[in-house]
Amino acid sequence: MSNFSPVTRRKFLQTSALSAAGAILLKGCAGNPPEPGGTNASTTQQAANISPEMQPETTAIKLGYIPIVEAAALVVAKEQGFFAKYGMTDVELSKQANWASARDNVTIGSEGGGIDGGQWQMPMPHLITEGIITNGRKVPMYVLAQLNTQGNGIAVAPMHEGKGVSLDISQAADYIKSFPSTNGRKFKAAHTFPNVNQDFWIRYWFAAGGIDPDADIDLLAVPPAETVQGMRNGTMDAFSTGDPWPYRIIAEDIGYMAGLTSQIWQFHPEEYLAIRADWVDKNPKATKALLKGLMEAQQWIDENNNRATAVKILAGRNYFNVPVDILDSPYKGNYKMGDGKAEVKDINMGPLYWKDGKGNVSYPYKSHDLWFLTETLRWGFHKDQISDLDTAQKIIDKVNREDIWREAATEAGFTADIPASTSRGVETFFDGVKFDPENPQAYLNSLAIKRV
């Protein structure tokens, strides 16, 4: 493991109606679709000196996004002219209703009225490639860049304040497990879409505290409006959420934050840019031009003096359609936690886009893909299609195209920030567990709660 080397649209929507409906609202707020010209179309960058051999084969691509902080670099790259700088003058950002819609739209592609790629929770590109979440239709995808790190957390209903339901949930394990006898139901928790990021974060948190998410509680994919209302009326106990919801949880007195994902695993991989393989193979120069624009946007956002402008762009009606103050707090790294916990005031605990305390954020480490697929094995997801670590590694080597990222970074002159390896090395979680990508089996063996 050390070498990191048609079904119809109607059918898709029928099969995913409840598990993914409305996922957009849990992690952000829907607004009106972007209008031609965007919110800041007057901003332009000086055109790059593009040699004839680097001219993109096409200037157009259609990328899907969900209006949450993970999409920020895509929005900024378009609105601040970074895509256009490298010749990608006709990038269309298409707001998706939810993750299921994004999956369905990339399956039909832009030529069929869908999208060419865009923003994804992991490991959705790998599952789409293998036909695992597309009713058997395989649509090869390439993972090209990580969009950000952090910006997520675990929210808990106010009825649990003072009960120890916090970052270290072990002290509340008996309280949670006794719910059937004390409350007539299991402790109920939710995430936005099954078997991906948000599901993994909350599962890890529960399991680290000795709580089996498949046996001791009810863990469901629930429409976000229902989740928030459930937290207000006492029928939903916790959910895995992302910015700007951590701010709103406290400000709107919906509940409190048990912990941030940056506390569970600081500088963890979050969401990614992935595009259909057929589009990339047909347009290799355009792919690298797109990546160069994305990289510059990521660097731009991470400059503190640009963040106020970024927040204004993102909050606008054409994109997130939220009040500026809802985004301002996380972009400063400020999180009120509630339940008597100290407020977090550290920009390194909020969303970052280009560099963090462990290296480059944008680069798509194969070792991170491996963690996501190792967790897939841990919980017994898709075990007929992803049966072991060797199968997982073969899928990663097919889907992860870090080589294209490296080429784009080199051509753009960002060589100082190119990682030396496709592995970021050993990762350490808040409970002391370590994931060594050279020996993922040891990680699996060390976990007390698992399905494998």
VOBA-19284 format. One record per residue (C-alpha): residue number from 1; x, y, z. Coordinates in steps of 0.5 Angstrom, whole numbers, plus 500, padded with zeros to 3 digits. Layout:
<lumdos>
<lumdo NUM, <X, Y, Z>> ...
</lumdos>
This chain:
<lumdos>
<lumdo 1, <500, 500, 500>> <lumdo 2, <506, 505, 500>> <lumdo 3, <506, 506, 493>> <lumdo 4, <500, 512, 492>> <lumdo 5, <501, 511, 485>> <lumdo 6, <443, 511, 463>> <lumdo 7, <440, 511, 468>> <lumdo 8, <435, 516, 468>> <lumdo 9, <435, 523, 472>> <lumdo 10, <428, 521, 474>> <lumdo 11, <430, 514, 477>> <lumdo 12, <436, 518, 480>> <lumdo 13, <432, 522, 484>> <lumdo 14, <427, 517, 486>> <lumdo 15, <432, 513, 489>> <lumdo 16, <435, 519, 493>> <lumdo 17, <429, 522, 495>> <lumdo 18, <430, 522, 503>> <lumdo 19, <437, 521, 504>> <lumdo 20, <439, 527, 500>> <lumdo 21, <434, 532, 500>> <lumdo 22, <435, 539, 502>> <lumdo 23, <442, 538, 503>> <lumdo 24, <444, 545, 501>> <lumdo 25, <440, 548, 507>> <lumdo 26, <444, 544, 513>> <lumdo 27, <451, 547, 510>> <lumdo 28, <449, 553, 508>> <lumdo 29, <443, 557, 505>> <lumdo 30, <440, 557, 498>> <lumdo 31, <439, 563, 494>> <lumdo 32, <438, 565, 487>> <lumdo 33, <441, 562, 481>> <lumdo 34, <447, 566, 479>> <lumdo 35, <446, 571, 474>> <lumdo 36, <450, 573, 468>> <lumdo 37, <456, 577, 470>> <lumdo 38, <456, 575, 477>> <lumdo 39, <457, 579, 483>> <lumdo 40, <463, 582, 481>> <lumdo 41, <464, 582, 474>> <lumdo 42, <468, 588, 473>> <lumdo 43, <474, 585, 477>> <lumdo 44, <479, 583, 472>> <lumdo 45, <486, 580, 473>> <lumdo 46, <492, 582, 468>> <lumdo 47, <492, 576, 463>> <lumdo 48, <497, 571, 464>> <lumdo 49, <503, 570, 458>> <lumdo 50, <500, 564, 455>> <lumdo 51, <504, 561, 450>> <lumdo 52, <501, 557, 444>> <lumdo 53, <502, 550, 447>> <lumdo 54, <499, 552, 453>> <lumdo 55, <493, 555, 450>> <lumdo 56, <486, 552, 453>> <lumdo 57, <483, 547, 448>> <lumdo 58, <476, 550, 450>> <lumdo 59, <474, 557, 454>> <lumdo 60, <468, 554, 457>> <lumdo 61, <466, 549, 463>> <lumdo 62, <460, 548, 467>> <lumdo 63, <462, 546, 474>> <lumdo 64, <457, 545, 480>> <lumdo 65, <457, 548, 487>> <lumdo 66, <453, 548, 493>> <lumdo 67, <453, 555, 497>> <lumdo 68, <458, 553, 503>> <lumdo 69, <465, 555, 504>> <lumdo 70, <468, 549, 501>> <lumdo 71, <466, 553, 494>> <lumdo 72, <469, 559, 496>> <lumdo 73, <475, 558, 491>> <lumdo 74, <471, 557, 485>> <lumdo 75, <467, 563, 486>> <lumdo 76, <473, 567, 487>> <lumdo 77, <476, 565, 481>> <lumdo 78, <471, 566, 477>> <lumdo 79, <469, 573, 480>> <lumdo 80, <476, 576, 481>> <lumdo 81, <478, 574, 474>> <lumdo 82, <483, 568, 476>> <lumdo 83, <480, 563, 471>> <lumdo 84, <480, 568, 466>> <lumdo 85, <487, 570, 467>> <lumdo 86, <489, 563, 464>> <lumdo 87, <484, 563, 458>> <lumdo 88, <478, 560, 462>> <lumdo 89, <473, 566, 460>> <lumdo 90, <467, 562, 460>> <lumdo 91, <467, 558, 466>> <lumdo 92, <459, 557, 469>> <lumdo 93, <458, 556, 476>> <lumdo 94, <452, 552, 477>> <lumdo 95, <448, 552, 484>> <lumdo 96, <446, 545, 485>> <lumdo 97, <440, 544, 490>> <lumdo 98, <443, 538, 494>> <lumdo 99, <449, 533, 493>> <lumdo 100, <444, 528, 490>> <lumdo 101, <443, 533, 484>> <lumdo 102, <450, 534, 483>> <lumdo 103, <451, 527, 483>> <lumdo 104, <445, 526, 478>> <lumdo 105, <448, 532, 474>> <lumdo 106, <455, 530, 473>> <lumdo 107, <452, 523, 470>> <lumdo 108, <449, 526, 465>> <lumdo 109, <454, 531, 463>> <lumdo 110, <454, 538, 461>> <lumdo 111, <452, 536, 454>> <lumdo 112, <446, 533, 457>> <lumdo 113, <444, 539, 461>> <lumdo 114, <448, 537, 467>> <lumdo 115, <455, 539, 469>> <lumdo 116, <462, 537, 467>> <lumdo 117, <464, 537, 475>> <lumdo 118, <465, 541, 481>> <lumdo 119, <465, 541, 488>> <lumdo 120, <465, 534, 492>> <lumdo 121, <464, 531, 498>> <lumdo 122, <469, 525, 499>> <lumdo 123, <469, 520, 496>> <lumdo 124, <464, 521, 492>> <lumdo 125, <468, 522, 485>> <lumdo 126, <471, 515, 487>> <lumdo 127, <464, 512, 488>> <lumdo 128, <461, 515, 482>> <lumdo 129, <467, 513, 478>> <lumdo 130, <465, 505, 480>> <lumdo 131, <458, 506, 479>> <lumdo 132, <457, 505, 486>> <lumdo 133, <452, 511, 487>> <lumdo 134, <449, 512, 480>> <lumdo 135, <445, 505, 480>> <lumdo 136, <451, 502, 476>> <lumdo 137, <453, 507, 471>> <lumdo 138, <460, 508, 471>> <lumdo 139, <462, 515, 470>> <lumdo 140, <470, 516, 471>> <lumdo 141, <472, 522, 475>> <lumdo 142, <479, 525, 476>> <lumdo 143, <480, 528, 483>> <lumdo 144, <484, 535, 481>> <lumdo 145, <485, 539, 487>> <lumdo 146, <483, 540, 495>> <lumdo 147, <478, 546, 495>> <lumdo 148, <479, 547, 503>> <lumdo 149, <481, 544, 510>> <lumdo 150, <476, 545, 516>> <lumdo 151, <470, 549, 516>> <lumdo 152, <465, 544, 520>> <lumdo 153, <463, 542, 526>> <lumdo 154, <458, 537, 531>> <lumdo 155, <452, 541, 533>> <lumdo 156, <448, 539, 539>> <lumdo 157, <441, 541, 541>> <lumdo 158, <440, 545, 547>> <lumdo 159, <437, 540, 551>> <lumdo 160, <443, 536, 552>> <lumdo 161, <447, 542, 555>> <lumdo 162, <451, 540, 561>> <lumdo 163, <450, 533, 560>> <lumdo 164, <458, 532, 557>> <lumdo 165, <456, 532, 550>> <lumdo 166, <462, 535, 548>> <lumdo 167, <468, 534, 544>> <lumdo 168, <470, 528, 548>> <lumdo 169, <463, 525, 548>> <lumdo 170, <466, 519, 552>> <lumdo 171, <463, 522, 559>> <lumdo 172, <456, 522, 556>> <lumdo 173, <456, 515, 553>> <lumdo 174, <452, 512, 558>> <lumdo 175, <447, 518, 558>> <lumdo 176, <447, 517, 550>> <lumdo 177, <446, 510, 551>> <lumdo 178, <441, 510, 556>> <lumdo 179, <436, 514, 551>> <lumdo 180, <431, 508, 550>> <lumdo 181, <430, 507, 557>> <lumdo 182, <430, 515, 559>> <lumdo 183, <427, 518, 553>> <lumdo 184, <423, 512, 549>> <lumdo 185, <427, 513, 543>> <lumdo 186, <435, 513, 541>> <lumdo 187, <439, 519, 541>> <lumdo 188, <438, 521, 534>> <lumdo 189, <443, 525, 530>> <lumdo 190, <444, 527, 522>> <lumdo 191, <448, 528, 517>> <lumdo 192, <447, 531, 509>> <lumdo 193, <449, 525, 505>> <lumdo 194, <451, 518, 506>> <lumdo 195, <458, 515, 506>> <lumdo 196, <461, 521, 505>> <lumdo 197, <465, 527, 509>> <lumdo 198, <459, 529, 514>> <lumdo 199, <457, 522, 515>> <lumdo 200, <465, 520, 517>> <lumdo 201, <466, 526, 521>> <lumdo 202, <460, 525, 526>> <lumdo 203, <461, 517, 526>> <lumdo 204, <469, 518, 528>> <lumdo 205, <466, 523, 534>> <lumdo 206, <461, 518, 536>> <lumdo 207, <466, 512, 536>> <lumdo 208, <472, 515, 539>> <lumdo 209, <467, 516, 545>> <lumdo 210, <465, 509, 545>> <lumdo 211, <458, 510, 542>> <lumdo 212, <457, 505, 536>> <lumdo 213, <453, 510, 531>> <lumdo 214, <450, 504, 528>> <lumdo 215, <447, 500, 534>> <lumdo 216, <447, 505, 540>> <lumdo 217, <444, 511, 536>> <lumdo 218, <440, 513, 530>> <lumdo 219, <444, 516, 525>> <lumdo 220, <440, 518, 519>> <lumdo 221, <441, 522, 513>> <lumdo 222, <436, 528, 514>> <lumdo 223, <433, 534, 510>> <lumdo 224, <436, 540, 513>> <lumdo 225, <430, 544, 515>> <lumdo 226, <427, 538, 518>> <lumdo 227, <434, 537, 522>> <lumdo 228, <434, 544, 525>> <lumdo 229, <427, 544, 526>> <lumdo 230, <428, 537, 530>> <lumdo 231, <433, 541, 534>> <lumdo 232, <428, 546, 536>> <lumdo 233, <423, 542, 538>> <lumdo 234, <427, 536, 542>> <lumdo 235, <426, 531, 537>> <lumdo 236, <433, 531, 534>> <lumdo 237, <439, 531, 538>> <lumdo 238, <446, 532, 534>> <lumdo 239, <448, 533, 527>> <lumdo 240, <454, 534, 523>> <lumdo 241, <454, 541, 520>> <lumdo 242, <459, 546, 516>> <lumdo 243, <460, 554, 516>> <lumdo 244, <456, 558, 516>> <lumdo 245, <452, 554, 521>> <lumdo 246, <456, 554, 527>> <lumdo 247, <455, 561, 527>> <lumdo 248, <448, 561, 526>> <lumdo 249, <447, 555, 531>> <lumdo 250, <449, 560, 537>> <lumdo 251, <446, 566, 534>> <lumdo 252, <439, 563, 533>> <lumdo 253, <439, 559, 539>> <lumdo 254, <438, 553, 536>> <lumdo 255, <443, 549, 540>> <lumdo 256, <451, 549, 541>> <lumdo 257, <457, 546, 538>> <lumdo 258, <460, 540, 541>> <lumdo 259, <466, 541, 537>> <lumdo 260, <469, 543, 531>> <lumdo 261, <472, 538, 526>> <lumdo 262, <479, 542, 526>> <lumdo 263, <479, 540, 533>> <lumdo 264, <477, 533, 531>> <lumdo 265, <483, 533, 526>> <lumdo 266, <486, 539, 525>> <lumdo 267, <488, 541, 518>> <lumdo 268, <484, 535, 515>> <lumdo 269, <482, 534, 508>> <lumdo 270, <475, 537, 506>> <lumdo 271, <472, 538, 499>> <lumdo 272, <475, 537, 493>> <lumdo 273, <474, 539, 485>> <lumdo 274, <473, 533, 481>> <lumdo 275, <471, 533, 473>> <lumdo 276, <469, 528, 469>> <lumdo 277, <475, 524, 466>> <lumdo 278, <472, 525, 459>> <lumdo 279, <472, 532, 459>> <lumdo 280, <479, 532, 462>> <lumdo 281, <482, 527, 457>> <lumdo 282, <479, 532, 451>> <lumdo 283, <482, 538, 454>> <lumdo 284, <488, 537, 458>> <lumdo 285, <491, 544, 457>> <lumdo 286, <484, 547, 459>> <lumdo 287, <484, 543, 465>> <lumdo 288, <491, 546, 467>> <lumdo 289, <489, 553, 466>> <lumdo 290, <483, 552, 470>> <lumdo 291, <487, 549, 476>> <lumdo 292, <492, 555, 475>> <lumdo 293, <486, 560, 476>> <lumdo 294, <483, 556, 482>> <lumdo 295, <490, 556, 486>> <lumdo 296, <491, 563, 485>> <lumdo 297, <484, 564, 488>> <lumdo 298, <486, 560, 494>> <lumdo 299, <492, 564, 495>> <lumdo 300, <488, 570, 495>> <lumdo 301, <483, 568, 500>> <lumdo 302, <488, 566, 505>> <lumdo 303, <491, 573, 505>> <lumdo 304, <488, 576, 511>> <lumdo 305, <487, 583, 507>> <lumdo 306, <482, 580, 502>> <lumdo 307, <478, 576, 507>> <lumdo 308, <473, 582, 507>> <lumdo 309, <472, 582, 500>> <lumdo 310, <471, 575, 499>> <lumdo 311, <466, 574, 504>> <lumdo 312, <462, 580, 501>> <lumdo 313, <462, 576, 494>> <lumdo 314, <460, 570, 497>> <lumdo 315, <455, 573, 501>> <lumdo 316, <452, 576, 495>> <lumdo 317, <445, 574, 492>> <lumdo 318, <448, 570, 486>> <lumdo 319, <452, 566, 491>> <lumdo 320, <450, 564, 498>> <lumdo 321, <445, 569, 499>> <lumdo 322, <446, 570, 507>> <lumdo 323, <448, 576, 511>> <lumdo 324, <455, 578, 511>> <lumdo 325, <456, 577, 519>> <lumdo 326, <454, 570, 518>> <lumdo 327, <460, 569, 514>> <lumdo 328, <465, 574, 517>> <lumdo 329, <466, 570, 524>> <lumdo 330, <468, 563, 521>> <lumdo 331, <473, 567, 516>> <lumdo 332, <476, 570, 522>> <lumdo 333, <477, 563, 526>> <lumdo 334, <472, 566, 531>> <lumdo 335, <467, 561, 533>> <lumdo 336, <462, 561, 539>> <lumdo 337, <461, 554, 542>> <lumdo 338, <456, 555, 547>> <lumdo 339, <455, 550, 553>> <lumdo 340, <460, 554, 557>> <lumdo 341, <466, 552, 553>> <lumdo 342, <471, 557, 551>> <lumdo 343, <470, 561, 544>> <lumdo 344, <475, 559, 539>> <lumdo 345, <479, 565, 536>> <lumdo 346, <484, 562, 531>> <lumdo 347, <484, 563, 524>> <lumdo 348, <488, 557, 523>> <lumdo 349, <482, 553, 526>> <lumdo 350, <477, 556, 521>> <lumdo 351, <477, 554, 513>> <lumdo 352, <484, 555, 509>> <lumdo 353, <485, 554, 502>> <lumdo 354, <492, 554, 500>> <lumdo 355, <497, 553, 506>> <lumdo 356, <496, 550, 513>> <lumdo 357, <500, 548, 519>> <lumdo 358, <502, 541, 515>> <lumdo 359, <503, 544, 508>> <lumdo 360, <499, 545, 502>> <lumdo 361, <491, 545, 502>> <lumdo 362, <490, 545, 495>> <lumdo 363, <494, 539, 493>> <lumdo 364, <490, 532, 493>> <lumdo 365, <494, 528, 497>> <lumdo 366, <493, 520, 495>> <lumdo 367, <494, 519, 503>> <lumdo 368, <488, 523, 504>> <lumdo 369, <484, 519, 499>> <lumdo 370, <486, 513, 502>> <lumdo 371, <483, 515, 509>> <lumdo 372, <476, 516, 506>> <lumdo 373, <476, 509, 503>> <lumdo 374, <479, 506, 509>> <lumdo 375, <473, 509, 513>> <lumdo 376, <469, 506, 508>> <lumdo 377, <472, 499, 509>> <lumdo 378, <471, 501, 517>> <lumdo 379, <464, 502, 516>> <lumdo 380, <462, 496, 511>> <lumdo 381, <460, 501, 506>> <lumdo 382, <459, 498, 499>> <lumdo 383, <463, 492, 501>> <lumdo 384, <461, 488, 495>> <lumdo 385, <465, 494, 491>> <lumdo 386, <470, 496, 495>> <lumdo 387, <472, 489, 499>> <lumdo 388, <479, 491, 501>> <lumdo 389, <485, 496, 501>> <lumdo 390, <488, 493, 495>> <lumdo 391, <481, 495, 491>> <lumdo 392, <481, 502, 495>> <lumdo 393, <488, 503, 492>> <lumdo 394, <487, 501, 485>> <lumdo 395, <481, 506, 485>> <lumdo 396, <485, 512, 488>> <lumdo 397, <490, 511, 483>> <lumdo 398, <485, 511, 477>> <lumdo 399, <481, 517, 480>> <lumdo 400, <487, 521, 483>> <lumdo 401, <490, 526, 478>> <lumdo 402, <495, 529, 483>> <lumdo 403, <500, 529, 477>> <lumdo 404, <496, 534, 473>> <lumdo 405, <496, 539, 479>> <lumdo 406, <503, 538, 480>> <lumdo 407, <504, 540, 472>> <lumdo 408, <499, 546, 473>> <lumdo 409, <503, 549, 479>> <lumdo 410, <509, 548, 476>> <lumdo 411, <507, 552, 469>> <lumdo 412, <504, 557, 474>> <lumdo 413, <511, 558, 478>> <lumdo 414, <508, 555, 484>> <lumdo 415, <514, 550, 485>> <lumdo 416, <515, 552, 492>> <lumdo 417, <509, 550, 495>> <lumdo 418, <509, 543, 491>> <lumdo 419, <509, 537, 496>> <lumdo 420, <515, 532, 495>> <lumdo 421, <510, 526, 496>> <lumdo 422, <503, 524, 495>> <lumdo 423, <503, 522, 502>> <lumdo 424, <502, 527, 508>> <lumdo 425, <505, 522, 512>> <lumdo 426, <502, 520, 519>> <lumdo 427, <495, 523, 521>> <lumdo 428, <493, 524, 528>> <lumdo 429, <486, 525, 531>> <lumdo 430, <484, 528, 537>> <lumdo 431, <483, 521, 541>> <lumdo 432, <490, 520, 540>> <lumdo 433, <489, 515, 534>> <lumdo 434, <494, 515, 528>> <lumdo 435, <493, 513, 521>> <lumdo 436, <499, 511, 517>> <lumdo 437, <498, 511, 510>> <lumdo 438, <504, 506, 509>> <lumdo 439, <500, 501, 514>> <lumdo 440, <492, 503, 514>> <lumdo 441, <491, 496, 516>> <lumdo 442, <494, 498, 523>> <lumdo 443, <489, 503, 523>> <lumdo 444, <483, 499, 522>> <lumdo 445, <486, 494, 527>> <lumdo 446, <487, 499, 532>> <lumdo 447, <479, 502, 532>> <lumdo 448, <475, 499, 537>> <lumdo 449, <468, 500, 534>> <lumdo 450, <468, 498, 526>> <lumdo 451, <464, 493, 521>> <lumdo 452, <470, 490, 518>> 
</lumdos>
